[in-house]
Structure formats: C-alpha cells, structure tokens
Amino acid sequence: MRPAGRGSRGRLTAVLAVTITVLIAELVGAAVTGSLALLADAGHMLTDVAGLTLALAAAIAAGRPVRGRRTFGNHRFEVLAAAGNAILLFAVGGYVLVEAIRRIDDPPSVPSLALLLFGLAGLAGNLVSLWILFPVRRTGLNVRGAFLEVLGDALGSGAVVVAALVIAATGWQRADIVASLLIAGLILPRTWRLFRESVDVLLEAAPRDLDLAEVRRHIMAMDGVEDVHDVHAWVITSGMPALSAHVVVDESWGQPHGPLLDRLGRCVRLDFGIAHATFQLEPTGHRGHEHATHD
C-alpha cells in the first residue's frame, strides 16, 4: 500500500458529498418514521461525515512537503484521523445497543413504506460511494477505513430495507430493533480492527506481516556481516514501513562499506518491502560502548 494521493482526495471529496446527502435523508426519515434502525444508520453516517472530513484533511496534509521538525512530513495525520474516526464509531455503536435494549419490550410503530423508501435511498447512496472508492480502497489506512465505513453503511441500509419488508409483510415491529442491532454489530468489530491498527502505528509496533527474526537471518547471511543487533521496524503511515539496525562488520573482511550498504538496502527493499532503512555499521566490540537500552 501507499499513502493516499491526489486521486484519493478527489474520490474522498465526492464520497463526502454523497454521504452528507444520505445523512440528511436518513435523519429526515428517522424523524418521520421513528425508526431506530434509520437513526442508527444516520448516526453511522454522521461519524462517516466526520471521518471522511478527517481523511480528506489528512490526505491533503500528508501531501505537503517535509519542513522543519517534522522530518517524516505529515503522514501521521492519516493515522490520527483513523484513530479519531474509530473512537466516534465506538460511541455510535454503543448508543445504538443501549437504545435497542431500551426499546425491545415496547417497540414503537414504524410505517413500513416510508422506512422502505428511506432505506432504499440510503442504499443507493452507499453503493455510489462504494463504486467511487473501490479503485483506491488499498491506497492507505485512512482510505481503507473510509471504504469499510461505506461498506458497513451499505449493509446497514440493506438491513433497514429488509426490516421494512418484514414489517410490511408480518407487522412485526421488532424487526426495526433487530436491524438496529445488526447495524451496531457491523460497526463495532470493524471499528475495533481499525482502532487497533491505528494504535499499533502510533505505538510504533513492527508491521504485522514482518518477521524481524527473518530480517536478521537475511542480513547475517551477507558476506562481511559478523552480527546484527538493535533491529527496529515501525510504520510511519500505511504503506510506509521503516527499519533501522546496527550491523557488525567483520574487521578482517577488508572491503569498502559502500557496496555492503547497497546490498543491505536492496535486501530489505526487495525481500521485505521496506524502502526507508537506516543501517549503522560497527566494528567488532563496539556494542560494549553502546547505551544499556540497546538490545
């Protein structure tokens, strides 16, 4: 993956416009019908508006040139936006669960035809947004989060449509509550995944698909390398892994260090997909002069 670029910004802007339109329609629908499912989907849409706004702002900020003390640029704004978005989604999912439990013993009467029309309108808007985001859904954590949100909205709108059909066919009003619980169930698990990934980046955890032991083995297999320690890997933002390592060079090797650095950089780039790597070449015994916090 790579950070969101200019194409993603244009698509995020279009999806934001569609989402605001659907949000207004569903808020009107919730007020007209008294449907908790529509209210839940509208609440989800509200967080999507906030999340998409943050995603768009983050994509713009990430594209600015590196200046001053922010030596990695503004790429972490994307991750902060994704974490904030996840927190908002947790709040919405929790509210829907509490409200559904409160209503289950005495469900309000919901007009099925109006619920169906508003549900179909929401579903149509979600499908348009999915079509817009689908080509760039893997270009960054924030864009992927936006895509997942819209996908969850589409499933939620589908649940509203099914609830309307059930109420129309059977008169069972609790179908609206069941739909709202389904929407909450769609919101919370994917929100947890997005939040966990965002926190991992902020805590500078190693990429989940990177085996540091395998990185060490690859480096140790190179001619002239006697040992490797202090191997650290982290993610600046989605699609931008970084790595640093202290490489102990065999003093009897007698070769210039430039070609070795080239091979080290090529190894982690081609074998592990890490383009930003820093290597400290050390003579034997130098580790004894390093600070105790080094591994």
PAZAPA-4460 file (N, C-alpha, C; in steps of 0.05 Angstrom, whole numbers, plus 32768, in hexadecimal, padded with zeros to 4 digits):
% residues 295
    n_x    n_y    n_z   ca_x   ca_y   ca_z    c_x    c_y    c_z   seq   type   mol
   8011   7FE8   8000   8000   8000   8000   8011   8019   8000     1      M     A
   8005   802F   7FF9   8013   8048   7FF9   8001   805E   8004     2      R     A
   800C   8074   800E   7FFB   8089   8019   7FE8   8094   8005     3      P     A
   7FD1   809E   800F   7FBD   80A9   7FFD   7FC8   80C0   7FED     4      A     A
   7FC2   80BF   7FD3   7FCC   80D4   7FC1   7FB6   80E6   7FB7     5      G     A
   7FBD   80F4   7FA1   7FAA   8108   7F96   7F90   80FB   7F8D     6      R     A
   7F92   80E3   7F80   7F7A   80D5   7F77   7F68   80CE   7F8E     7      G     A
   7F74   80C6   7FA4   7F64   80BF   7FBC   7F55   80D8   7FC7     8      S     A
   7F62   80EF   7FC6   7F55   8107   7FD0   7F3C   810E   7FC1     9      R     A
   7F3E   810C   7FA6   7F26   8112   7F96   7F0F   80FF   7F9C    10      G     A
   7F16   80E5   7F9F   7F01   80D1   7FA5   7EF6   80D5   7FC1    11      R     A
   7F07   80DB   7FD4   7EFD   80E1   7FEF   7EEA   80F8   7FEF    12      L     A
   7EF0   810D   7FE0   7EDF   8124   7FDE   7EC3   811D   7FD3    13      T     A
   7EC3   810D   7FBE   7EAA   8104   7FB2   7E9A   80F3   7FC5    14      A     A
   7EA7   80E0   7FD3   7E99   80CF   7FE6   7E8F   80E0   7FFD    15      V     A
   7E9E   80F4   8006   7E94   8105   801C   7E7A   8113   8014    16      L     A
   7E79   811D   7FFB   7E61   812B   7FF2   7E49   8117   7FF1    17      A     A
   7E4D   80FF   7FE8   7E38   80EB   7FE7   7E2F   80E3   8003    18      V     A
   7E42   80E0   8015   7E3C   80D8   8031   7E2C   80ED   803F    19      T     A
   7E33   8107   803B   7E23   811C   8048   7E07   811C   803E    20      I     A
   7E03   8117   8024   7DE8   8116   8019   7DD8   80FF   8025    21      T     A
   7DE5   80E7   8027   7DD7   80D0   8033   7DD1   80D5   8051    22      V     A
   7DE4   80E1   805F   7DE0   80E8   807B   7DC7   80F9   807F    23      L     A
   7DC4   810E   8070   7DAD   811F   8072   7D93   8110   806D    24      I     A
   7D94   80FF   8058   7D7C   80EF   8051   7D75   80DC   8068    25      A     A
   7D88   80CF   8074   7D82   80BC   8089   7D7A   80CA   80A3    26      E     A
   7D85   80E1   80A9   7D7B   80F0   80C0   7D5E   80F8   80BD    27      L     A
   7D57   8101   80A5   7D3B   8107   80A0   7D2A   80EE   80A2    28      V     A
   7D34   80D8   8097   7D26   80BE   8099   7D22   80B5   80B6    29      G     A
   7D36   80B7   80C6   7D34   80AF   80E2   7D20   80C0   80F1    30      A     A
   7D1F   80DA   80EB   7D0C   80EC   80F8   7CEF   80E5   80EE    31      A     A
   7CEC   80DF   80D5   7CD1   80D9   80CA   7CC7   80BE   80D4    32      V     A
   7CD8   80AA   80D4   7CCF   808F   80DA   7CD3   8086   80F7    33      T     A
   7CE5   8093   8106   7CEB   808B   8121   7CFC   8071   8121    34      G     A
   7D09   806B   810B   7D18   8052   8109   7D33   8054   8116    35      S     A
   7D39   8041   8128   7D53   8040   8135   7D69   8037   8121    36      L     A
   7D61   8025   810E   7D74   801C   80FA   7D7D   8033   80E9    37      A     A
   7D6A   8044   80E0   7D72   805B   80D0   7D82   806F   80E1    38      L     A
   7D7B   8072   80FA   7D8B   8084   810B   7DA7   8079   810F    39      L     A
   7DA9   805F   8112   7DC4   8053   8115   7DD4   8057   80FC    40      A     A
   7DC8   8053   80E5   7DD6   8056   80CC   7DDD   8073   80C7    41      D     A
   7DCC   8085   80D0   7DD2   80A2   80CE   7DE9   80AA   80E0    42      A     A
   7DE9   809E   80F8   7DFF   80A3   810B   7E19   8099   80FF    43      G     A
   7E18   8082   80F3   7E30   8077   80E6   7E39   808A   80CF    44      H     A
   7E25   8094   80C0   7E2B   80A7   80AB   7E38   80C0   80B6    45      M     A
   7E2F   80C9   80CD   7E3A   80E1   80D9   7E58   80DD   80E0    46      L     A
   7E5E   80C6   80EB   7E7A   80C0   80F0   7E8A   80BE   80D6    47      T     A
   7E7D   80B3   80C1   7E8A   80B2   80A8   7E91   80CD   809D    48      D     A
   7E7E   80E0   80A0   7E84   80FB   8097   7E9C   8107   80A6    49      V     A
   7E9D   8102   80C0   7EB4   810C   80D0   7ECD   80FD   80C7    50      A     A
   7ECB   80E3   80C4   7EE2   80D3   80BC   7EED   80DA   80A1    51      G     A
   7EDA   80DD   808E   7EE3   80E4   8072   7EEF   8100   8071    52      L     A
   7EE4   8112   8082   7EF0   812D   8083   7F0C   812C   808E    53      T     A
   7F10   811C   80A3   7F2B   8118   80AE   7F3D   810A   8099    54      L     A
   7F32   80F6   808B   7F42   80E8   8077   7F4B   80FA   8061    55      A     A
   7F39   810C   8058   7F40   811E   8043   7F55   8132   804D    56      L     A
   7F51   813D   8065   7F65   814F   8070   7F80   8142   8074    57      A     A
   7F7F   8129   807D   7F98   811A   8080   7FA6   8115   8066    58      A     A
   7F97   810E   8051   7FA3   8109   8037   7FB0   8122   802C    59      A     A
   7FA3   8139   8030   7FAE   8153   8027   7FC8   8159   8037    60      I     A
   7FC6   8155   8052   7FDD   815B   8063   7FF5   8149   805C    61      A     A
   7FEF   812F   8056   8005   811D   8050   8013   8124   8037    62      A     A
   8006   8132   8025   8012   8139   800B   8024   8152   800D    63      G     A
   8024   815F   8023   8035   8177   8026   8052   816F   8029    64      R     A
   8065   8181   8020   8081   817A   8021   808B   8179   803E    65      P     A
   80A1   816A   8042   80AD   8168   805C   80BB   8182   8064    66      V     A
   80B4   818C   807C   80C0   81A5   8085   80C6   81A4   80A3    67      R     A
   80DA   81B3   80AB   80E0   81B7   80C7   80E4   819D   80D7    68      G     A
   80D7   819C   80EE   80DC   8185   8101   80CD   816C   80F9    69      R     A
   80BA   816E   80E7   80AB   8156   80DF   80BA   8148   80C8    70      R     A
   80CF   8139   80CF   80E1   812F   80BB   80D4   8119   80AA    71      T     A
   80BE   810D   80B3   80B0   80F9   80A3   8097   8106   8096    72      F     A
   8095   8120   8096   807E   812E   808A   8066   812B   809C    73      G     A
   804E   812C   8090   8035   812C   809F   8026   8112   809B    74      N     A
   8034   80FC   8095   8026   80E3   808F   8017   80D8   80A7    75      H     A
   8020   80DE   80BF   8013   80D3   80D7   7FF7   80DF   80DB    76      R     A
   7FF1   80F6   80CE   7FD6   8101   80D0   7FC1   80EC   80C6    77      F     A
   7FC9   80DC   80B2   7FB6   80C8   80A9   7FAF   80B4   80BF    78      E     A
   7FC3   80AC   80CE   7FBF   8098   80E4   7FAE   80A5   80FA    79      V     A
   7FB4   80BE   8101   7FA5   80CB   8116   7F88   80CE   810E    80      L     A
   7F83   80D4   80F4   7F67   80D6   80EB   7F59   80BB   80ED    81      A     A
   7F67   80A6   80E6   7F5B   808B   80E7   7F54   8084   8104    82      A     A
   7F66   808A   8117   7F61   8084   8133   7F49   8094   813E    83      A     A
   7F48   80AE   8137   7F31   80BF   813F   7F17   80B5   8133    84      G     A
   7F18   80AC   811B   7F00   80A1   810E   7EF6   8088   811C    85      N     A
   7F09   8077   8124   7F01   805E   8132   7EF4   8064   814D    86      A     A
   7EFE   8079   815B   7EF2   8080   8175   7ED5   808A   8171    87      I     A
   7ED0   8099   815C   7EB5   80A3   8156   7EA3   808B   8150    88      L     A
   7EAD   8078   8141   7E9D   8060   813A   7E96   8050   8153    89      L     A
   7EA9   804D   8165   7EA3   803F   817E   7E8C   804C   818D    90      F     A
   7E8C   8066   818E   7E76   8075   819C   7E5B   8070   818F    91      A     A
   7E5A   8070   8175   7E41   806C   8167   7E37   804F   816B    92      V     A
   7E49   803C   8168   7E41   8020   816C   7E37   801B   8188    93      G     A
   7E44   8027   819C   7E3B   8023   81B8   7E1F   802F   81BC    94      G     A
   7E1B   8047   81B1   7E01   8054   81B4   7DEA   8043   81A8    95      Y     A
   7DEF   8038   8190   7DDB   8028   8183   7DD4   8010   8193    96      V     A
   7DE8   8003   819E   7DE4   7FEB   81AF   7DD2   7FF1   81C7    97      L     A
   7DD9   8007   81D5   7DC9   800F   81ED   7DAD   8016   81E5    98      V     A
   7DA9   8025   81D0   7D8E   802D   81C8   7D7D   8016   81BE    99      E     A
   7D8A   8002   81B1   7D7C   7FEB   81A8   7D72   7FDA   81C0   100      A     A
   7D82   7FD7   81D4   7D7A   7FC8   81EC   7D63   7FD7   81FA   101      I     A
   7D64   7FF1   81FA   7D4F   8000   8207   7D34   7FFD   81F9   102      R     A
   7D35   7FFA   81DF   7D1C   7FF9   81CF   7D11   7FDD   81CC   103      R     A
   7D20   7FC9   81D2   7D18   7FAE   81CA   7CFE   7FA5   81D7   104      I     A
   7CF8   7FAE   81F0   7CDF   7FA6   81FD   7CC7   7FB5   81F2   105      D     A
   7CCB   7FCD   81E8   7CB5   7FDD   81DE   7CBD   7FEB   81C4   106      D     A
   7CBE   7FDC   81AE   7CC7   7FE7   8195   7CB3   7FFB   818A   107      P     A
   7CBC   8012   8180   7CA9   8025   8174   7CA0   801C   8159   108      P     A
   7C89   8026   8150   7C7F   801F   8136   7C8E   802F   8120   109      S     A
   7C98   8020   810C   7CA7   802C   80F7   7C99   8028   80DC   110      V     A
   7C93   803D   80CD   7C86   803A   80B3   7C99   802C   809F   111      P     A
   7C91   8015   8095   7CA3   8005   8085   7CA9   8012   806A   112      S     A
   7C96   801E   805D   7C9B   802A   8042   7CAF   8040   8044   113      L     A
   7CAC   8053   8057   7CBF   8069   805A   7CDB   805E   8061   114      A     A
   7CDB   804A   8073   7CF5   803E   807A   7D03   8031   8062   115      L     A
   7CF3   8024   8051   7CFE   8017   8039   7D0A   802C   8026   116      L     A
   7CFB   8042   8021   7D04   8057   800F   7D1E   8064   8018   117      L     A
   7D1F   806A   8032   7D38   8077   803D   7D4F   8063   803D   118      F     A
   7D49   804A   8043   7D5E   8035   8042   7D69   8031   8026   119      G     A
   7D58   8031   8012   7D61   802E   7FF7   7D72   8047   7FEE   120      L     A
   7D6A   805E   7FF7   7D79   8076   7FF0   7D95   8075   7FFC   121      A     A
   7D96   806C   8015   7DB0   8069   8022   7DC2   8055   8015   122      G     A
   7DB6   803E   800D   7DC4   8029   8000   7DD0   8032   7FE5   123      L     A
   7DBF   8041   7FD6   7DC9   804B   7FBC   7DE1   805E   7FC0   124      A     A
   7DE0   806F   7FD4   7DF6   8081   7FD9   7E0F   8072   7FE1   125      G     A
   7E0C   805E   7FF2   7E23   804E   7FFA   7E30   803F   7FE3   126      N     A
   7E1F   8034   7FD1   7E2A   8026   7FBA   7E3A   8039   7FA8   127      L     A
   7E30   8051   7FA4   7E3F   8065   7F94   7E5A   806B   7FA1   128      V     A
   7E5A   806E   7FBC   7E73   8074   7FCA   7E87   805C   7FC8   129      S     A
   7E7D   8044   7FCA   7E8E   802C   7FC8   7E9A   802B   7FAC   130      L     A
   7E8A   8032   7F98   7E94   8032   7F7C   7EAB   8046   7F79   131      W     A
   7EA8   805D   7F86   7EBC   8072   7F84   7ED6   806A   7F92   132      I     A
   7ED4   805E   7FA9   7EEC   8057   7FB9   7EF9   803D   7FB2   133      L     A
   7EEB   802B   7FA4   7EF5   8010   7FA0   7F11   8010   7F92   134      F     A
   7F16   8020   7F7E   7F31   801E   7F71   7F48   8027   7F83   135      P     A
   7F43   8036   7F98   7F59   8041   7FA9   7F57   8036   7FC6   136      V     A
   7F47   8021   7FCA   7F42   8018   7FE5   7F5B   800E   7FF4   137      R     A
   7F70   8007   7FE5   7F88   7FFC   7FF2   7F9F   8010   7FF2   138      R     A
   7F9A   802A   7FED   7FB0   803D   7FEB   7FB8   804A   8006   139      T     A
   7FAB   8043   801C   7FB3   804E   8035   7FA0   8045   804B   140      G     A
   7FA9   8047   8064   7F98   803F   807B   7F7F   8050   807C   141      L     A
   7F82   806A   8078   7F6B   807B   807A   7F57   8076   8064   142      N     A
   7F60   8072   804B   7F4E   806D   8035   7F41   8052   8039   143      V     A
   7F50   803E   8043   7F44   8024   8049   7F2F   8026   805E   144      R     A
   7F35   8037   8073   7F21   803B   8088   7F07   8048   807D   145      G     A
   7F0A   805B   806A   7EF3   8067   805E   7EE3   8053   804E   146      A     A
   7EF2   8042   803F   7EE4   802D   802F   7ED4   801A   8041   147      F     A
   7EE1   8012   8057   7ED3   7FFF   8069   7EBB   800C   8076   148      L     A
   7EBD   8026   807C   7EA6   8034   8087   7E8E   8034   8073   149      E     A
   7E94   803B   805A   7E7F   803C   8046   7E74   8020   8041   150      V     A
   7E85   800B   8042   7E7C   7FF0   803F   7E69   7FE9   8056   151      L     A
   7E71   7FF0   806E   7E5F   7FEC   8085   7E45   7FFA   8082   152      G     A
   7E46   8013   8078   7E2D   8022   8073   7E1B   8014   805F   153      D     A
   7E27   8009   804A   7E17   7FFB   8036   7E09   7FE3   8042   154      A     A
   7E18   7FD4   8052   7E0C   7FBD   8060   7DF6   7FC6   8073   155      L     A
   7DFB   7FDD   8081   7DE7   7FE8   8093   7DCE   7FF0   8085   156      G     A
   7DD2   7FFE   806E   7DBA   8006   805E   7DAB   7FEE   8054   157      S     A
   7DBA   7FD9   804D   7DAD   7FC0   8044   7D9D   7FB4   805B   158      G     A
   7DA7   7FB6   8074   7D98   7FAC   808B   7D7F   7FBC   808F   159      A     A
   7D80   7FD6   808A   7D68   7FE7   808D   7D53   7FDF   8078   160      V     A
   7D5C   7FDA   8060   7D49   7FD1   804B   7D3C   7FB7   8052   161      V     A
   7D4C   7FA4   805C   7D40   7F8A   8064   7D2D   7F8D   807B   162      V     A
   7D33   7F9E   808E   7D21   7FA3   80A5   7D07   7FAF   809B   163      A     A
   7D08   7FC1   8088   7CF0   7FCD   807D   7CDE   7FB8   806F   164      A     A
   7CEB   7FA6   8061   7CDC   7F91   8053   7CCF   7F7E   8067   165      L     A
   7CDE   7F77   807C   7CD3   7F66   8091   7CBB   7F72   809F   166      V     A
   7CBE   7F8C   80A5   7CA8   7F9A   80B3   7C8F   7F9B   80A0   167      I     A
   7C94   7FA1   8087   7C7E   7FA2   8073   7C70   7F87   8070   168      A     A
   7C80   7F71   8070   7C75   7F57   806B   7C68   7F4A   8084   169      A     A
   7C73   7F50   809C   7C6A   7F42   80B4   7C60   7F54   80CA   170      T     A
   7C67   7F6E   80C9   7C5F   7F80   80DE   7C71   7F7E   80F7   171      G     A
   7C87   7F6F   80F5   7C98   7F6A   810C   7CAA   7F83   8110   172      W     A
   7CA4   7F95   8122   7CB2   7FAE   8125   7CCE   7FAB   8131   173      Q     A
   7CD3   7F95   813E   7CEE   7F91   8149   7D03   7F8C   8133   174      R     A
   7CFA   7F89   811A   7D0D   7F87   8104   7D1F   7FA0   8103   175      A     A
   7D14   7FB7   8109   7D23   7FD0   8109   7D39   7FCF   811E   176      D     A
   7D33   7FC3   8136   7D47   7FC1   814B   7D5D   7FAD   8143   177      I     A
   7D54   7F97   8137   7D67   7F82   812E   7D7A   7F8E   811A   178      V     A
   7D6F   7F9E   8108   7D80   7FAB   80F4   7D94   7FBE   8100   179      A     A
   7D8B   7FCD   8115   7D9E   7FE0   8122   7DB4   7FD1   8131   180      S     A
   7DAD   7FBA   813D   7DC2   7FA9   814A   7DD6   7F9E   8135   181      L     A
   7DCB   7F97   811E   7DDD   7F8D   8109   7DF0   7FA3   8100   182      L     A
   7DE6   7FBB   80FE   7DF7   7FD2   80F6   7E0D   7FD6   810A   183      I     A
   7E05   7FD5   8124   7E19   7FD8   8139   7E2E   7FC2   8138   184      A     A
   7E25   7FAA   8132   7E37   7F93   812F   7E4A   7F96   8118   185      G     A
   7E41   7FA4   8103   7E53   7FAA   80ED   7E67   7FC0   80F3   186      L     A
   7E5F   7FD3   8104   7E70   7FE9   810A   7E87   7FE1   811C   187      I     A
   7E81   7FD3   8132   7E95   7FCF   8147   7EAD   7FBE   8140   188      L     A
   7EAA   7FA6   8134   7EC2   7F95   812E   7ED5   7FA3   811B   189      P     A
   7ECB   7FAE   8105   7EDE   7FBB   80F2   7EEA   7FD4   80FE   190      R     A
   7EDB   7FE2   8110   7EE6   7FF9   811D   7EFD   7FF1   812F   191      T     A
   7EFA   7FDA   813D   7F10   7FD1   814E   7F29   7FCB   813E   192      W     A
   7F26   7FBF   8126   7F3D   7FB9   8115   7F4B   7FD3   810C   193      R     A
   7F3B   7FE6   8104   7F47   8000   80FB   7F55   800E   8112   194      L     A
   7F49   800D   812A   7F55   801A   8141   7F6F   800C   8149   195      F     A
   7F6E   7FF1   8149   7F86   7FE2   8150   7F9D   7FE8   813D   196      R     A
   7F98   7FE9   8124   7FAD   7FEE   8110   7FB8   800A   8113   197      E     A
   7FA6   801D   8119   7FAF   8039   811D   7FC1   803B   8135   198      S     A
   7FB9   802E   814B   7FC9   802F   8164   7FE4   8022   815F   199      V     A
   7FE4   800C   8151   7FFE   7FFE   814B   8011   8011   813D   200      D     A
   8007   8021   812A   8018   8034   811C   8021   804A   812F   201      V     A
   800F   8054   813F   8017   806A   8152   802B   8060   8167   202      L     A
   8029   8047   816E   803C   803B   8182   8055   8030   8174   203      L     A
   8057   8034   815A   806E   802C   814A   8073   800E   814D   204      E     A
   805E   7FFE   814D   8061   7FE1   814C   806B   7FD9   8131   205      A     A
   8079   7FC2   8130   8082   7FB7   8116   806B   7FB0   8105   206      A     A
   806D   7FB2   80EB   8057   7FAA   80D9   804F   7F8D   80DE   207      P     A
   8036   7F87   80DD   802C   7F6C   80E4   8036   7F57   80D2   208      R     A
   803C   7F5E   80B9   8045   7F4A   80A6   8063   7F48   80A3   209      D     A
   8071   7F55   80B6   808F   7F55   80B5   809A   7F44   80CB   210      L     A
   80AB   7F31   80C4   80B8   7F1F   80D7   80D4   7F2A   80DC   211      D     A
   80D9   7F36   80F3   80F3   7F42   80F8   8109   7F2D   80FA   212      L     A
   8102   7F15   8103   8116   7F00   8104   811F   7EF9   80E8   213      A     A
   810D   7EF9   80D5   8114   7EF3   80B9   8125   7F0A   80AE   214      E     A
   811F   7F23   80B5   8130   7F39   80AD   814C   7F35   80B7   215      V     A
   814F   7F2E   80D0   816A   7F29   80DB   8179   7F13   80CC   216      R     A
   816A   7EFD   80C5   8177   7EE7   80B7   8181   7EEF   809B   217      R     A
   8171   7EFF   808E   8179   7F09   8073   8192   7F1A   8075   218      H     A
   8193   7F2C   8089   81AA   7F3D   808C   81C3   7F2D   8094   219      I     A
   81C0   7F1A   80A6   81D6   7F0A   80B0   81E2   7EF9   8099   220      M     A
   81D2   7EF3   8085   81DB   7EE2   806F   81EE   7EF1   805C   221      A     A
   81F1   7F0B   805F   8201   7F1A   804C   821E   7F18   8052   222      M     A
   822E   7F18   803E   824C   7F17   8041   8255   7F31   8050   223      D     A
   8266   7F2D   8064   8271   7F43   8072   8262   7F4A   808C   224      G     A
   824A   7F3F   808F   823A   7F45   80A7   823F   7F30   80BD   225      V     A
   8248   7F3A   80D4   824E   7F29   80EA   8237   7F26   80FE   226      E     A
   8227   7F3C   8101   8211   7F3B   8113   81FE   7F52   810C   227      D     A
   81E6   7F51   8116   81D2   7F67   8113   81C2   7F69   812C   228      V     A
   81BE   7F81   8136   81AE   7F85   814E   819F   7FA0   814B   229      H     A
   8190   7FA6   8160   8180   7FBF   815F   816F   7FC1   8146   230      D     A
   8162   7FAC   813E   8151   7FAC   8127   8135   7FB7   812F   231      V     A
   812D   7FCD   8124   8113   7FD9   812A   8104   7FDE   8110   232      H     A
   80EB   7FD8   8111   80D9   7FDD   80FA   80C0   7FEA   8104   233      A     A
   80B6   7FFC   80F4   809D   800A   80FB   8090   8014   80E2   234      W     A
   8078   8020   80E4   8069   802A   80CD   8064   8047   80D1   235      V     A
   806D   8057   80BE   8068   8074   80BF   804B   807A   80BA   236      I     A
   8040   806F   80A5   8024   806E   80A0   801F   8056   808E   237      T     A
   8006   8050   8087   8001   8038   8077   8011   8039   805D   238      S     A
   801E   8023   8057   802F   8021   803F   804A   802E   8041   239      G     A
   8052   8037   8059   806D   8043   805D   807B   8037   8074   240      M     A
   8084   801D   8072   8093   8011   8088   80B0   801C   8088   241      P     A
   80BC   801B   809F   80D8   8025   80A3   80E7   8011   80B4   242      A     A
   8101   8011   80B2   8111   7FFE   80C1   812C   800A   80C7   243      L     A
   8137   8004   80DE   8153   800B   80E5   8160   7FF3   80F2   244      S     A
   817B   7FF1   80EF   818A   7FDB   80FA   81A7   7FE2   80FD   245      A     A
   81B4   7FD6   8111   81D0   7FD9   8115   81DD   7FBF   810A   246      H     A
   81EF   7FC2   80F6   81FB   7FAB   80E9   8219   7FAB   80F0   247      V     A
   8221   7F95   80FC   823D   7F92   8103   824C   7F86   80EC   248      V     A
   8261   7F94   80E2   8270   7F8C   80CB   828A   7F7D   80D3   249      V     A
   828F   7F67   80C7   82A7   7F58   80CC   82BF   7F69   80C4   250      D     A
   82D1   7F6F   80D7   82E7   7F81   80D2   82FC   7F75   80BF   251      E     A
   82FC   7F5B   80BD   830F   7F4E   80AB   8305   7F4C   808E   252      S     A
   82ED   7F56   808A   82E0   7F54   8070   82F0   7F65   805B   253      W     A
   82F7   7F7E   8063   8308   7F8E   8052   82FB   7F9A   803A   254      G     A
   82E1   7F9B   8038   82D3   7FA6   8021   82C7   7FC1   8029   255      Q     A
   82C3   7FD3   8015   82B5   7FED   801B   8299   7FE9   8024   256      P     A
   828F   7FFB   8034   8275   7FF8   8040   825E   8001   802D   257      H     A
   8264   8011   8019   824F   801A   8007   8240   8004   7FFA   258      G     A
   824D   7FF0   7FED   823E   7FDA   7FE1   822E   7FCA   7FF5   259      P     A
   8238   7FC7   800E   8229   7FB9   8022   820F   7FC7   8029   260      L     A
   8211   7FE2   802C   81F9   7FF2   8031   81E5   7FEF   801A   261      L     A
   81EF   7FEE   8001   81DD   7FEB   7FEA   81CF   7FD0   7FEC   262      D     A
   81DE   7FBB   7FF3   81D1   7FA0   7FF5   81BD   7F9F   800C   263      R     A
   81C3   7FAB   8022   81B0   7FAC   8039   8196   7FBA   8031   264      L     A
   8199   7FD1   8024   8181   7FE0   801C   8171   7FD0   8008   265      G     A
   817F   7FC4   7FF5   8171   7FB4   7FE0   8163   7F9C   7FEC   266      R     A
   8170   7F8F   8000   8164   7F78   800D   8149   7F7E   801A   267      C     A
   8149   7F93   802B   8130   7F99   803A   811B   7FA5   8028   268      V     A
   8124   7FB2   8012   8110   7FBD   7FFF   8103   7FA7   7FEE   269      R     A
   8113   7F95   7FE4   8108   7F80   7FD2   80FB   7F69   7FE1   270      L     A
   8107   7F61   7FF7   80FE   7F4A   8006   80E8   7F50   801A   271      D     A
   80E7   7F69   8024   80D4   7F70   8039   80C4   7F89   8033   272      F     A
   80C8   7F96   801C   80B8   7FAD   8014   80BD   7FC6   8025   273      G     A
   80D5   7FC9   8030   80DC   7FE0   8040   80EF   7FF2   8031   274      I     A
   80E5   8009   8028   80F5   801B   8018   8105   802F   802A   275      A     A
   80FB   8034   8042   8109   8047   8054   8117   8037   806A   276      H     A
   8132   8033   8066   8141   8023   807A   815B   8032   8080   277      A     A
   8163   8031   809A   817B   803D   80A3   818C   8028   80B0   278      T     A
   81A6   8026   80A8   81B8   8012   80B3   81D0   8020   80BF   279      F     A
   81D7   8018   80D8   81EF   8021   80E5   8204   800B   80E3   280      Q     A
   821A   800F   80D4   822E   7FFB   80D2   8243   7FFF   80E9   281      L     A
   8249   7FE9   80F7   825A   7FEA   810F   8270   7FD6   810D   282      E     A
   8287   7FDD   8119   829C   7FC9   811B   8296   7FB5   8132   283      P     A
   82A4   7F9F   8132   82A1   7F8C   8148   82A7   7F99   8163   284      T     A
   8297   7F94   8177   829C   7F9E   8192   8290   7FB9   8197   285      G     A
   8285   7FC6   8182   8279   7FE1   8186   8260   7FE0   8198   286      H     A
   8253   7FC9   8198   823A   7FC7   81A7   823E   7FCC   81C5   287      R     A
   8256   7FC6   81CE   825C   7FCB   81EB   825C   7FE8   81F2   288      G     A
   825D   7FFA   81DE   825E   8017   81E3   8242   8023   81E1   289      H     A
   822E   8013   81D9   8213   801E   81D5   8204   801F   81EF   290      E     A
   81EF   8030   81EF   81DE   8034   8207   81D0   801A   820E   291      H     A
   81CA   8016   8227   81BE   7FFD   8231   81A3   7FF8   8225   292      A     A
   8195   800C   821B   817A   8008   8210   817B   7FFA   81F5   293      T     A
   8192   7FF9   81E8   8194   7FEB   81CF   8190   7FCD   81D3   294      H     A
   8184   7FBF   81BF   817F   7FA3   81C3   8197   7F92   81B8   295      D     A
***
